[in-house]
Amino acid sequence: MSVEEETLEERKAKILIKLRGYKLIKKEKVKDVASYVVEAPKEEKKKILIWCVPEETVGILTINRMAKIMKEAKIEHGILIASGRHTNAAKQTAKKKHIELLPKTFPVFDIFEHKLVPKHEILTSEEREKVLAQYRIKPYQLPQIKASDPAAKAIGAKPGDILRIIRKSPTAGEHIAYRYVVE
């Protein structure tokens, strides 16, 4: 592999940074592990560590190594991108240590560039309250979307969030739908 060639995990990281609107602060590559420190402008400038590992199976050791690096750098949230699967123990440990495990099925391209995939966005707390008041409903009364849905995963939606989905329509021009994110 040449020096300039990027791995599949690194391409996924670039797409993730673009889709979630993160601002890249620092990129580093040590041996086979690429790490990105990004800032989430929507979440009070929260710093996030994105770690790309070429491992086929991610275990507790990898999670603990990443958690140690996050603690030393004073970063409270992490995203791990791996080419393989995650053990059940690794999934449980990652949840406790605020590390999001990106599935290997995460796309290597921007899914929102496809004409059949509508624009998805997470509502702010003000927008959320306005929509719920406008329709006089509770969040659970909205149609649901799973947090594991590729579009929800791409924008970083968590259970409890409300998504605005904007579809282009030949007759209405634009149709807006809301979805409640569930586990």
C-alpha positions in Angstrom: 0.0 0.0 0.0 1.4 3.4 -0.9 1.7 6.3 1.5 -1.1 8.3 -0.2 -3.6 5.5 -0.4 -6.4 5.7 2.2 -8.1 2.7 3.8 -11.8 2.1 3.6 -12.1 3.1 7.3 -10.5 6.4 6.6 -12.9 7.1 3.7 -15.8 6.2 6.1 -14.4 8.7 8.7 -14.3 11.5 6.0 -17.9 10.8 5.0 -18.9 10.7 8.7 -17.2 14.1 9.4 -19.0 15.6 6.4 -22.4 14.2 7.1 -22.5 15.1 10.8 -21.0 18.6 10.2 -17.9 18.1 12.3 -15.0 20.4 12.1 -11.6 18.6 11.7 -9.1 19.8 14.3 -6.3 17.2 14.0 -5.6 14.1 11.9 -2.9 11.6 12.8 -1.8 8.2 11.6 0.3 5.9 13.8 1.1 2.5 12.3 -2.2 1.3 10.9 -4.5 3.4 13.2 -5.8 6.7 11.8 -7.2 9.1 14.4 -9.2 12.3 13.9 -10.0 14.8 16.6 -13.1 16.8 15.5 -15.4 19.4 17.0 -19.2 19.1 17.0 -20.3 22.7 16.5 -24.0 21.9 17.2 -23.1 20.4 20.6 -21.3 23.3 22.4 -18.0 22.7 20.7 -17.8 19.2 22.1 -14.6 17.3 21.0 -14.9 13.9 19.5 -12.2 11.3 18.7 -12.7 9.2 15.6 -10.5 6.2 15.5 -10.0 4.0 12.4 -8.7 0.5 13.1 -8.0 -2.2 10.6 -9.0 -5.1 12.9 -11.3 -7.9 11.8 -12.7 -8.3 15.4 -12.8 -5.5 17.8 -12.6 -6.6 21.5 -12.4 -5.0 24.9 -8.6 -4.4 24.5 -9.2 -2.0 21.6 -12.0 -0.2 23.4 -9.9 0.2 26.5 -6.9 1.5 24.4 -9.2 4.1 22.8 -10.8 5.1 26.2 -7.3 5.6 27.6 -6.3 7.9 24.7 -9.6 9.8 25.1 -9.0 10.3 28.9 -5.4 11.6 28.3 -6.7 14.0 25.7 -9.7 15.0 27.8 -12.2 14.0 25.1 -15.5 12.7 26.4 -16.9 11.1 23.2 -15.4 8.7 20.7 -16.4 6.9 17.4 -14.7 3.7 16.5 -14.6 2.6 12.8 -13.4 -1.0 12.2 -13.4 -3.3 9.1 -14.8 -6.2 11.1 -17.3 -7.1 13.8 -17.5 -6.1 17.4 -17.7 -8.6 20.3 -20.6 -8.4 22.7 -18.3 -7.5 25.5 -16.8 -4.7 23.4 -20.3 -3.3 22.6 -21.2 -3.2 26.3 -17.8 -1.6 27.3 -18.1 0.9 24.5 -21.5 2.1 25.7 -20.2 2.7 29.2 -17.1 4.6 28.0 -19.1 6.8 25.5 -17.7 5.2 22.4 -20.0 4.8 19.4 -19.2 1.7 17.3 -19.8 2.3 13.6 -21.1 -0.8 11.9 -19.0 -2.3 9.1 -22.1 -1.7 6.9 -21.7 2.1 7.2 -21.5 3.4 3.6 -18.3 4.6 2.1 -20.2 7.3 0.1 -22.6 10.1 0.9 -26.0 8.4 0.9 -27.8 11.7 0.7 -26.4 12.3 -2.8 -28.7 9.6 -4.1 -31.9 11.0 -5.6 -34.1 8.5 -3.7 -32.8 9.4 -0.3 -34.4 12.5 1.2 -32.6 15.0 3.4 -32.7 14.1 7.1 -31.9 16.5 9.9 -32.1 16.3 13.7 -34.4 19.0 15.3 -32.9 21.3 17.9 -34.7 21.4 21.3 -36.5 24.7 20.3 -37.7 23.2 17.0 -38.7 20.0 18.7 -40.9 21.8 21.2 -42.5 23.9 18.5 -43.4 20.9 16.4 -44.8 19.0 19.4 -46.9 22.0 20.4 -48.1 22.6 16.8 -49.4 19.1 16.4 -50.4 18.8 20.1 -48.6 15.4 20.5 -46.0 13.6 22.6 -42.8 12.4 20.8 -43.8 8.7 21.0 -47.0 9.5 19.0 -44.9 10.3 15.9 -44.0 7.7 13.3 -40.8 6.0 14.3 -37.4 5.4 12.7 -34.8 3.1 14.2 -31.4 4.5 15.4 -29.8 1.8 13.2 -31.4 3.2 10.0 -28.5 4.1 7.7 -29.7 7.7 7.3 -30.2 8.1 11.1 -26.8 6.5 11.7 -25.1 8.8 9.2 -26.3 12.0 10.9 -25.7 10.7 14.4 -29.4 10.4 15.6 -29.8 8.9 19.0 -33.0 7.3 20.5 -35.2 10.2 21.7 -34.3 12.6 18.9 -36.8 13.8 16.4 -35.8 13.9 12.7 -37.2 16.2 10.0 -37.3 14.5 6.6 -37.6 16.7 3.6 -38.7 15.1 0.4 -38.9 16.7 -3.0 -42.4 16.3 -4.5 -43.5 17.1 -8.1 -46.9 18.2 -6.9 -46.3 19.7 -3.5 -42.8 21.0 -4.2 -41.5 19.9 -0.8 -43.0 17.5 1.8 -41.8 17.5 5.4 -42.3 14.5 7.7 -41.1 14.0 11.3 -39.9 10.7 12.8 -39.1 9.8 16.4 -35.9 7.9 16.8 -36.1 4.6 18.7 -33.6 1.9 19.7 
